[in-house]
């Protein structure tokens, strides 16, 4: 073999080696990308997340008390939990009858319960004699994940069916079409449940 043949062989060997190195580098980059993406998904799946443990409880006394019990079903704890609660008539007219913000300073670990009680003033004898029309109840939860250092919001939309003939009616989740009407009501009232004072 001559020098020209050796040079061609070396040239092809270099091209093949370069291509093999490039393929390995691209494969390594794809592997790193997929590993990081899987890690991010795993971290997001571990974030704190609150669910209602049972149907909201309504108690009648000298006032109406509506209690919601939340459970952190996420792996990570939640800190700085605040809630913005808005209760308004089903007819979506007039100002809300209840608009309040509250906060919990303690850490809420996995599987820990937290209660939110809303009090609506009134008179017990009025509740027993008069019907109360259905009302929407919107609760926006905002909390931090101290591990991921992220803030999360969850908004829960419910409808309390009021009181009929002295009997407390059920509380149900809102339908999709009702949610759109609720947001139109918020716009008219200048309310954003995600904004804290």
Backbone torsions as a table, in degrees:
resi	resn	phi	psi	omega
1	UNK	NA	141.8	-178.9
2	UNK	-91.1	177.1	179.7
3	UNK	-63.2	-36.0	-179.6
4	UNK	-64.3	-41.7	179.3
5	UNK	-65.4	-41.7	177.9
6	UNK	-62.5	-39.8	179.3
7	UNK	-65.5	-42.5	177.7
8	UNK	-62.8	-42.6	179.2
9	UNK	-63.0	-42.2	178.0
10	UNK	-65.2	-40.2	179.3
11	UNK	-61.5	-47.7	178.7
12	UNK	-64.6	-37.9	178.3
13	UNK	-63.1	-41.9	178.1
14	UNK	-65.1	-41.3	179.1
15	UNK	-63.4	-45.9	-180.0
16	UNK	-63.7	-42.9	179.1
17	UNK	-63.5	-41.7	178.7
18	UNK	-63.5	-44.9	178.6
19	UNK	-62.5	-43.4	179.5
20	UNK	-62.3	-42.4	178.8
21	UNK	-64.6	-41.2	179.0
22	UNK	-63.5	-45.2	178.8
23	UNK	-61.3	-43.2	178.5
24	UNK	-63.7	-40.9	179.8
25	UNK	-65.1	-43.8	179.2
26	UNK	-64.2	-42.3	178.0
27	UNK	-61.3	-41.3	178.4
28	UNK	-64.4	-41.9	178.2
29	UNK	-63.2	-42.4	178.5
30	UNK	-63.4	-42.0	179.0
31	UNK	-62.0	-44.1	178.3
32	UNK	-62.8	-44.7	180.0
33	UNK	-60.1	-47.7	-179.6
34	UNK	-64.0	-37.4	178.7
35	UNK	-65.5	-45.1	179.5
36	UNK	-65.2	-41.7	179.0
37	UNK	-62.9	-42.9	178.7
38	UNK	-64.5	-39.0	178.7
39	UNK	-63.4	-42.0	179.1
40	UNK	-64.1	-42.0	178.2
41	UNK	-62.5	-42.5	179.6
42	UNK	-63.4	-42.0	178.5
43	UNK	-63.5	-43.8	179.4
44	UNK	-63.5	-36.1	179.5
45	UNK	-67.4	-23.2	-178.1
46	UNK	-90.1	-5.6	-177.4
47	UNK	-58.3	158.2	174.4
48	UNK	-65.8	146.3	178.9
49	UNK	-153.7	130.6	-175.6
50	UNK	-103.6	136.8	174.5
51	UNK	-127.6	152.6	174.4
52	UNK	-75.1	127.3	-177.4
53	UNK	-78.5	-28.7	-178.5
54	UNK	-154.4	170.9	178.0
55	UNK	-61.9	140.7	179.4
56	UNK	-54.8	142.3	-176.7
57	UNK	-101.5	131.9	178.2
58	UNK	-115.8	125.3	177.7
59	UNK	-117.1	137.7	176.0
60	UNK	-105.9	130.6	173.6
61	UNK	-144.9	-131.6	172.4
62	UNK	-74.5	-7.1	178.6
63	UNK	-150.4	171.3	177.0
64	UNK	-96.6	126.0	174.6
65	UNK	-111.8	126.0	178.1
66	UNK	-113.9	117.6	-176.1
67	UNK	-114.2	129.5	175.4
68	UNK	-114.3	131.9	177.8
69	UNK	-111.7	119.3	-178.8
70	UNK	-107.0	149.3	176.2
71	UNK	-127.7	133.7	175.7
72	UNK	-81.5	106.0	-179.0
73	UNK	-94.3	0.4	176.9
74	UNK	-78.6	167.2	178.4
75	UNK	-78.0	-40.1	-178.5
76	UNK	-80.0	151.4	174.4
77	UNK	-73.8	164.2	173.9
78	UNK	-115.0	140.8	176.0
79	UNK	-128.4	160.0	178.5
80	UNK	55.2	46.5	178.9
81	UNK	-72.4	123.8	173.8
82	UNK	-127.0	152.7	178.8
83	UNK	-131.6	141.7	172.9
84	UNK	-115.8	118.1	-175.4
85	UNK	-116.5	130.4	-179.7
86	UNK	-131.4	127.5	178.2
87	UNK	-123.4	130.8	-176.7
88	UNK	-150.5	158.3	-175.4
89	UNK	-61.1	143.8	178.6
90	UNK	-57.2	-27.6	-178.7
91	UNK	-73.9	-8.1	178.5
92	UNK	58.4	39.6	178.1
93	UNK	-122.9	146.3	178.1
94	UNK	77.0	176.6	-179.5
95	UNK	-72.4	158.3	174.0
96	UNK	-61.4	146.0	177.0
97	UNK	-82.7	-14.3	178.5
98	UNK	-150.8	127.5	177.2
99	UNK	-146.5	105.5	-171.8
100	UNK	-142.6	152.4	176.3
101	UNK	-120.4	139.7	175.0
102	UNK	-142.0	163.3	-177.3
103	UNK	-143.8	151.3	175.5
104	UNK	-120.1	126.5	-176.0
105	UNK	-87.4	-24.4	-177.1
106	UNK	-73.6	153.3	174.9
107	UNK	-69.7	139.6	178.4
108	UNK	-112.7	101.5	-177.3
109	UNK	-75.2	177.1	177.7
110	UNK	-56.1	139.6	177.7
111	UNK	64.0	17.2	177.9
112	UNK	-92.2	140.3	178.3
113	UNK	-89.6	147.3	174.7
114	UNK	-140.3	135.6	-178.4
115	UNK	-109.2	145.7	174.1
116	UNK	-125.7	120.2	-179.4
117	UNK	-114.2	126.6	177.0
118	UNK	-110.0	132.1	-178.1
119	UNK	-114.4	125.3	177.3
120	UNK	-111.3	118.1	-177.2
121	UNK	-65.8	153.3	179.0
122	UNK	174.6	-164.2	-178.2
123	UNK	-129.8	126.2	-175.2
124	UNK	-55.9	-40.8	-178.8
125	UNK	-65.9	-34.0	175.4
126	UNK	-63.3	-41.1	-178.8
127	UNK	-63.1	-36.4	-176.3
128	UNK	-79.1	-25.6	-177.2
129	UNK	-95.7	-29.3	-175.2
130	UNK	-114.6	147.5	173.9
131	UNK	-78.8	151.4	173.7
132	UNK	-116.6	125.9	-177.8
133	UNK	-66.5	160.8	177.1
134	UNK	-61.3	149.3	179.3
135	UNK	-134.1	148.0	172.1
136	UNK	-87.1	144.6	176.4
137	UNK	-126.9	117.0	178.8
138	UNK	-116.3	126.0	179.8
139	UNK	-124.1	120.0	174.9
140	UNK	-104.8	121.5	177.0
141	UNK	-100.6	136.2	176.0
142	UNK	-131.4	132.4	-176.9
143	UNK	-156.1	163.0	-179.4
144	UNK	-107.1	146.8	168.2
145	UNK	-101.0	109.1	-175.8
146	UNK	-69.9	-18.4	-179.9
147	UNK	-81.8	-47.0	179.0
148	UNK	-86.4	-11.2	-177.4
149	UNK	56.1	48.3	179.3
150	UNK	-126.9	153.7	176.2
151	UNK	-105.3	135.8	179.8
152	UNK	-123.9	150.7	173.6
153	UNK	-122.6	141.5	170.6
154	UNK	-134.0	128.8	178.1
155	UNK	-114.8	127.9	-177.5
156	UNK	-113.2	127.6	-178.3
157	UNK	-112.5	122.5	179.6
158	UNK	-133.9	164.9	175.9
159	UNK	-132.5	117.8	174.9
160	UNK	-90.9	124.5	-175.1
161	UNK	-80.9	11.6	170.5
162	UNK	77.4	-150.8	-178.8
163	UNK	-127.0	130.2	177.1
164	UNK	-126.8	122.8	-179.8
165	UNK	52.5	43.2	177.3
166	UNK	78.6	0.8	-178.6
167	UNK	-106.7	133.0	178.3
168	UNK	-72.9	128.9	-179.3
169	UNK	-92.5	170.6	-173.9
170	UNK	-73.8	164.2	172.7
171	UNK	-115.0	129.0	-175.8
172	UNK	-128.1	164.6	175.3
173	UNK	-77.6	150.5	-177.1
174	UNK	-78.7	144.4	175.4
175	UNK	-79.2	161.7	-176.7
176	UNK	-57.4	-45.7	-177.6
177	UNK	-65.9	-28.9	177.1
178	UNK	-70.5	-36.2	-179.9
179	UNK	-59.7	-41.8	179.3
180	UNK	-62.2	-40.5	178.5
181	UNK	-66.8	-37.2	178.3
182	UNK	-62.5	-42.7	179.9
183	UNK	-67.1	-33.9	174.7
184	UNK	-64.8	-40.2	176.5
185	UNK	-61.2	-45.9	178.7
186	UNK	-58.7	-42.1	179.2
187	UNK	-62.0	-43.9	178.6
188	UNK	-63.2	-35.4	-177.4
189	UNK	-88.1	-6.7	-178.0
190	UNK	69.9	38.3	-177.4
191	UNK	-112.9	135.0	169.7
192	UNK	-129.6	107.2	-175.1
193	UNK	-63.9	-15.4	-179.2
194	UNK	-84.8	-11.3	-178.7
195	UNK	-89.4	131.1	178.5
196	UNK	-107.0	150.2	177.0
197	UNK	-75.0	NA	NA
